[in-house]
């Protein structure tokens, strides 16, 4: 079963990175744009603000967001599998988590006008 990746295609930075992953990944990742997507809210049981605030994935029926979501994505893309391994190491994961949260917060502020 494919991992569902919920991303904000309206964010230029997010779109750039996700489009790169789309080009090099296979069918084990399903890319779902959250922009004006009521189905994404139902699939994830997240609010529009929560989805806009962080990248999310659904793997084996479990919703995961933020830095852990990136590790899941990277683990499924051979070219980036090494990143999944490196950033899964506890001290590096903690650093990655906080850096991601800071960057994601500023991207959220930039794109929060999408909230209804």
Wavefront OBJ file of the C-alpha trace (Angstrom):
o trace
v 0.000 0.000 0.000
v 1.327 3.436 -0.961
v 2.208 5.973 1.683
v 0.028 9.057 1.339
v 1.955 12.336 1.534
v -0.068 15.461 2.333
v 1.685 18.652 1.235
v 0.869 22.279 0.467
v 1.232 22.777 -3.274
v 0.398 26.485 -2.856
v 3.655 27.043 -0.977
v 6.379 27.656 -3.559
v 9.150 26.213 -1.386
v 7.081 23.143 -0.450
v 6.085 22.616 -4.085
v 9.695 22.820 -5.265
v 10.867 20.169 -2.810
v 7.902 17.844 -3.324
v 8.162 18.086 -7.122
v 11.775 16.971 -6.789
v 10.718 13.962 -4.701
v 7.923 13.138 -7.157
v 10.430 12.928 -10.014
v 12.683 10.443 -8.241
v 10.170 8.346 -6.304
v 8.050 5.456 -7.477
v 4.459 4.419 -6.846
v 5.100 3.658 -3.157
v 4.377 7.349 -2.432
v 1.035 8.986 -3.267
v 1.197 12.788 -3.329
v -1.897 14.660 -2.108
v -2.154 18.448 -2.290
v -3.962 19.840 0.772
v -4.904 23.105 -0.942
v -8.706 23.420 -0.780
v -8.934 19.665 -0.282
v -11.717 18.582 2.082
v -10.801 14.925 1.495
v -7.358 15.553 3.004
v -9.056 16.759 6.192
v -11.128 13.572 6.342
v -8.210 11.228 5.536
v -5.959 12.682 8.218
v -8.506 13.823 10.826
v -6.455 17.027 10.973
v -7.668 20.604 10.711
v -6.780 22.760 7.744
v -4.423 24.720 10.002
v -2.650 21.548 11.176
v -2.197 20.337 7.596
v -0.950 23.740 6.494
v 1.464 23.922 9.437
v 3.353 20.634 8.761
v 3.921 17.979 6.150
v 1.988 14.790 6.984
v 2.047 11.190 5.819
v -0.211 8.221 6.370
v 1.649 4.939 6.616
v -0.160 1.749 7.627
v -3.177 3.813 8.696
v -1.131 6.020 11.031
v -0.855 9.782 10.537
v 2.622 11.210 11.159
v 3.657 14.826 10.753
v 6.721 17.023 10.739
v 10.285 15.733 10.799
v 9.162 12.119 11.257
v 7.130 12.432 8.042
v 10.263 13.444 6.153
v 12.142 10.452 7.518
v 9.366 8.174 6.269
v 9.456 9.797 2.817
v 13.243 9.633 2.601
v 13.232 5.977 3.655
v 11.111 5.187 0.570
v 13.300 7.060 -1.927
v 16.562 5.178 -2.592
v 18.499 8.380 -3.333
v 17.563 9.796 0.104
v 17.524 6.635 2.197
v 20.826 7.689 3.761
v 19.130 10.842 5.126
v 16.463 8.725 6.785
v 19.171 6.683 8.476
v 21.253 9.684 9.547
v 18.362 11.757 10.902
v 16.869 8.767 12.713
v 19.829 8.874 15.090
v 18.358 10.359 18.267
v 20.565 13.471 18.762
v 20.386 14.320 15.051
v 16.634 13.702 14.974
v 16.118 16.128 17.856
v 18.126 18.800 16.024
v 16.311 18.075 12.739
v 12.934 18.216 14.506
v 13.574 21.694 15.942
v 15.055 23.085 12.733
v 12.083 21.703 10.788
v 9.612 23.245 13.259
v 11.226 26.670 12.927
v 11.284 26.566 9.117
v 7.755 25.129 8.966
v 6.470 27.861 11.269
v 7.778 30.627 9.003
v 6.376 28.866 5.925
v 3.055 28.599 7.767
v 3.081 32.343 8.482
v 3.811 32.995 4.816
v 0.939 30.761 3.698
v -1.662 31.099 6.476
v -3.779 33.330 4.238
v -5.036 30.028 2.787
v -7.017 29.365 5.951
v -10.738 29.899 5.537
l 1 2 3 4 5 6 7 8 9 10 11 12 13 14 15 16 17 18 19 20 21 22 23 24 25 26 27 28 29 30 31 32 33 34 35 36 37 38 39 40 41 42 43 44 45 46 47 48 49 50 51 52 53 54 55 56 57 58 59 60 61 62 63 64 65 66 67 68 69 70 71 72 73 74 75 76 77 78 79 80 81 82 83 84 85 86 87 88 89 90 91 92 93 94 95 96 97 98 99 100 101 102 103 104 105 106 107 108 109 110 111 112 113 114 115 116
